[in-house]
């Protein structure tokens, strides 16, 4: 029996939105995977550019590489979370790999992750990424962010959970292959937060006692640009603030992380003020002053309120 005959099928899910300039490179990186048994699902969130046309042209030449290849299109913009959930339901593979329409997988990415799963089937694995993009300062900032995530992934499972509650330091392109049964166990991505799929899901995994494991090698390239989702001040920020207020604050209180509670509430408060009044308003400046110089009284107030 050939080695590839023993492989499980991995469904590679690619959410796209206005990625016409980058999608071919992303798809080429999937085509070039050394892992053979792949399904390709591209789910487009009503792009206004030529993304879908580029994808269809690419598939007309390259679809034979995959056991199955489909394009899912939305009539209206629904957000990345609904797109991913729709693709998960369509996926025929027992394993799932998510990669954005502007990121690049190195050739061994899926095989390395699957090999790790064969050794540690109960652990969710992640790997390191290489940052690239035109803005060197943004690249350096994201590299520091990712480096902190790697340190967290190498810490104890208990410390990992508390650190992740402070912030999502694990970049989306770092995710390895995920067994589809994980979604059967813990549920799908949370559609209450339409542009924030990974952070609520990370927290949910830790709440369900899943352990994380870092693969100490670079297996993907993470594209950073000024209009990247992680730098958006629109729906992504709204989803993040909503998650913080609806879920994160409650979990921080359970862990008695009072300073973090204060920080989350002040960040949300400042964001709403900035959106309504602008960053130059006196109201915004005064709230920022409180945030910087009055943490102790606020912490005591929170402690007294919850007993």
C-alpha atoms as one frame of an Amber mdcrd trajectory, in Angstrom:
protein
   0.000   0.000   0.000   1.357   3.440  -0.941   1.902   5.983   1.808  -0.660
   8.391   0.361  -3.271   5.606   0.389  -3.073   5.620   4.190  -3.497   9.397
   4.477  -6.686  11.018   5.741  -8.281  13.669   3.583  -7.670  17.226   4.770
 -10.190  19.892   3.746  -8.372  23.184   3.150 -10.761  26.092   3.705  -9.879
  29.479   2.213 -12.086  32.464   3.143 -11.745  35.301   0.633 -12.848  38.902
   0.362 -11.313  41.219  -2.243  -8.153  39.122  -2.505  -7.746  39.306  -6.286
  -4.104  40.450  -5.962  -3.044  37.665  -3.596  -5.356  34.678  -4.025  -3.385
  32.960  -6.801  -0.246  32.900  -4.675  -2.241  31.529  -1.741  -3.817  28.805
  -3.885  -0.476  27.901  -5.466   0.900  27.300  -1.976  -1.941  24.837  -1.308
  -1.401  23.145  -4.668   2.293  22.661  -3.785   1.666  20.871  -0.480   3.568
  17.612  -0.127   0.528  16.136   1.617  -1.510  14.641  -1.204  -5.097  13.980
  -0.076  -6.625  17.442  -0.098 -10.061  18.913  -0.596 -10.186  22.628  -1.452
 -13.095  24.807  -0.342 -12.975  28.499  -1.216 -15.694  30.587   0.408 -16.054
  34.137  -0.888 -17.856  36.813   1.116 -19.348  38.772  -1.807 -16.090  40.287
  -3.080 -16.457  43.496  -5.079 -13.275  42.900  -7.088 -12.346  40.026  -9.425
 -11.463  37.498  -6.707 -14.085  34.932  -7.768 -13.121  35.184 -11.433  -9.440
  34.699 -10.573 -10.330  31.676  -8.435 -12.475  30.107 -11.147  -9.751  30.589
 -13.755  -7.197  29.029 -11.414  -9.452  26.044 -10.688 -10.086  25.462 -14.396
  -6.374  24.655 -14.674  -5.567  23.147 -11.273  -8.678  21.448  -9.855  -7.423
  17.942 -10.772  -4.834  18.265  -8.009  -7.608  17.948  -5.391  -9.995  15.154
  -4.484 -12.719  17.786  -4.504 -12.699  21.526  -5.199 -15.624  23.913  -4.702
 -16.279  27.642  -4.556 -18.981  28.943  -2.214 -20.259  32.444  -2.962 -22.359
  34.798  -0.839 -24.956  37.151  -2.313 -24.346  39.550   0.573 -21.405  40.186
   2.870 -21.814  38.008   5.981 -18.427  38.123   7.710 -15.656  35.566   8.013
 -17.276  33.535  10.819 -20.411  32.568   8.884 -18.282  31.826   5.840 -16.056
  29.448   7.768 -18.993  27.703   9.433 -20.639  27.203   6.054 -17.432  25.706
   4.659 -16.982  23.405   7.678 -20.456  21.971   7.098 -19.578  21.332   3.434
 -16.186  19.778   4.175 -15.846  16.051   3.471 -12.480  15.608   5.197 -11.980
  14.389   8.750  -9.389  17.150   9.199  -9.563  20.876   8.471  -6.927  23.453
   7.609  -7.827  27.157   7.446  -5.707  29.621   5.490  -6.570  33.164   4.419
  -6.689  34.356   0.830  -3.591  36.493   1.318  -1.377  34.130   3.327   1.001
  31.453   2.063   1.613  27.901   3.268   5.096  26.454   3.012   5.147  23.082
   1.176   5.400  20.902   4.304   2.825  22.809   6.391  -0.030  20.299   6.257
   2.205  17.217   6.423   4.110  18.538   9.455   0.850  19.306  11.267  -0.658
  15.906  10.423   2.514  14.141  11.599   2.200  16.037  14.883  -1.437  14.973
  15.197  -0.448  11.338  14.709   1.857  11.656  17.739  -0.384  13.911  19.864
  -3.955  13.352  18.615  -5.566  15.075  21.596  -3.605  18.319  21.227  -4.279
  21.326  18.997  -1.043  22.163  17.208   0.316  25.465  15.970   3.475  26.388
  14.105   5.584  29.481  13.647   5.045  31.959  10.823   7.237  34.309   8.808
   5.940  37.886   8.689   6.114  39.762   5.396   4.655  42.905   3.871   5.586
  46.378   2.628   5.555  48.164   6.017   8.627  47.207   8.042   7.304  48.745
  11.257   4.044  46.794  11.054   6.080  43.655  10.351   8.256  44.212  13.429
   5.217  44.883  15.621   3.503  41.702  14.452   6.686  39.687  14.889   6.901
  40.777  18.543   3.222  39.873  18.927   3.783  36.402  17.446   6.936  35.839
  19.516   4.908  36.418  22.674   2.381  33.897  21.391   5.134  31.306  20.940
   6.274  31.858  24.533   2.699  31.410  25.746   2.337  28.174  23.774   5.484
  26.874  25.462   4.160  27.669  28.960   2.037  25.521  31.265  -1.552  24.879
  30.176  -2.940  26.828  33.173  -0.735  29.853  32.520  -1.578  29.617  28.829
  -5.285  30.059  29.533  -4.759  33.124  31.727  -2.410  34.715  29.192  -4.871
  34.122  26.368  -7.610  35.790  28.400  -5.477  38.939  28.431  -5.188  39.009
  24.655  -5.093  36.785  21.577  -1.373  36.444  20.994  -1.732  33.447  18.658
  -1.883  34.638  15.053  -4.450  32.972  12.800  -1.887  31.701  10.238  -0.161
  29.763  13.062  -3.048  27.302  13.353  -2.221  23.799  12.181  -4.657  21.145
  10.994  -7.684  20.639  13.272  -9.657  17.384  13.547 -13.206  18.072  12.400
 -14.547  16.235  15.459 -13.246  19.123  17.595 -16.067  21.248  16.183 -18.531
  18.463  17.001 -17.266  18.528  20.580 -17.162  22.276  21.301 -19.396  23.791
  18.624 -18.729  26.011  15.629 -17.164  29.465  15.415 -19.314  31.967  17.327
 -21.480  33.910  14.869 -22.210  36.621  17.432 -18.792  38.009  16.510 -18.894
  38.020  12.674 -15.305  39.117  12.013 -13.579  37.371  14.929 -13.315  33.629
  14.465 -10.094  32.526  16.150  -9.986  34.282  19.532 -13.384  33.149  20.920
 -12.646  29.656  19.608  -9.223  29.557  21.293 -10.805  30.480  24.617 -13.548
  27.898  24.126 -10.966  25.194  23.412  -9.119  25.982  26.643 -12.403  25.987
  28.584 -12.983  22.471  27.229  -9.512  21.436  28.449  -7.870  21.048  25.055
  -4.100  21.282  25.265  -2.049  23.306  22.787   1.314  22.395  21.313   3.807
  24.524  19.361   5.689  23.031  16.417   9.111  24.691  16.493   9.369  25.422
  12.778   8.090  28.072  10.364   5.389  26.603   8.115   3.485  29.642   6.818
   4.007  33.214   5.637   1.756  35.828   7.225   1.100  38.850   5.006   0.769
  42.161   6.871  -0.544  45.314   5.223  -2.254  48.480   6.347  -5.652  47.144
   5.271  -5.194  43.705   6.835  -8.133  42.501   8.898  -6.100  42.652  12.120
  -5.536  46.388  11.536  -9.124  47.205  10.598 -11.025  49.774  12.630 -14.375
  48.542  11.315 -16.257  45.300  11.802 -13.247  43.447  13.189 -12.866  45.971
  16.016 -16.604  45.872  16.673 -16.492  42.063  16.924 -13.510  42.211  19.280
 -15.164  44.754  21.586 -18.395  42.742  21.567 -16.555  39.554  22.539 -14.716
  41.363  25.323 -17.901  42.754  26.850 -20.136  39.697  26.366 -17.701  36.909
  27.247 -14.191  37.949  28.131 -14.966  40.197  31.126 -17.024  37.418  32.715
 -14.156  34.928  32.314 -11.620  37.415  33.680 -13.783  37.918  36.768 -13.974
  34.147  37.262 -10.160  34.046  37.236 -10.013  37.088  39.570  -7.984  38.999
  36.989  -9.359  42.355  38.135  -6.793  44.619  36.513  -7.485  42.967  33.152
 -11.221  43.495  33.703 -10.642  47.199  34.214  -8.445  47.360  31.138 -11.016
  45.626  28.914 -13.835  47.887  30.055 -11.741  51.014  29.576 -10.582  49.924
  26.124 -14.195  49.307  25.094 -15.290  52.619  26.637 -12.512  54.548  24.874
 -13.295  52.869  21.565 -16.944  53.877  21.756 -16.017  57.438  22.731 -13.478
  57.695  19.919 -16.028  56.402  17.419 -18.716  58.838  18.600 -16.721  61.976
  19.429 -13.297  61.553  17.816  -9.889  61.203  19.447  -9.537  64.988  19.951
 -12.675  65.415  22.055 -12.262  66.464  25.678 -14.465  63.568  26.782 -12.169
  61.077  25.082  -9.013  62.727  26.437 -10.425  62.728  29.982 -11.347  59.035
  29.807  -7.849  58.261  28.553  -6.424  60.184  31.506  -8.492  58.031  33.880
  -7.280  54.898  32.143  -3.617  55.903  32.535  -3.560  57.355  36.040  -6.420
  55.937  38.094  -6.230  52.122  37.872  -6.120  51.356  41.596  -9.435  53.043
  42.566 -11.153  51.410  39.616  -9.833  47.978  40.577 -11.054  48.469  44.154
 -14.471  49.497  42.862 -14.706  46.345  40.763 -13.639  44.174  43.712 -16.188
  45.787  46.007 -18.947  45.396  43.446 -18.408  41.646  42.940 -17.660  40.961
  46.595
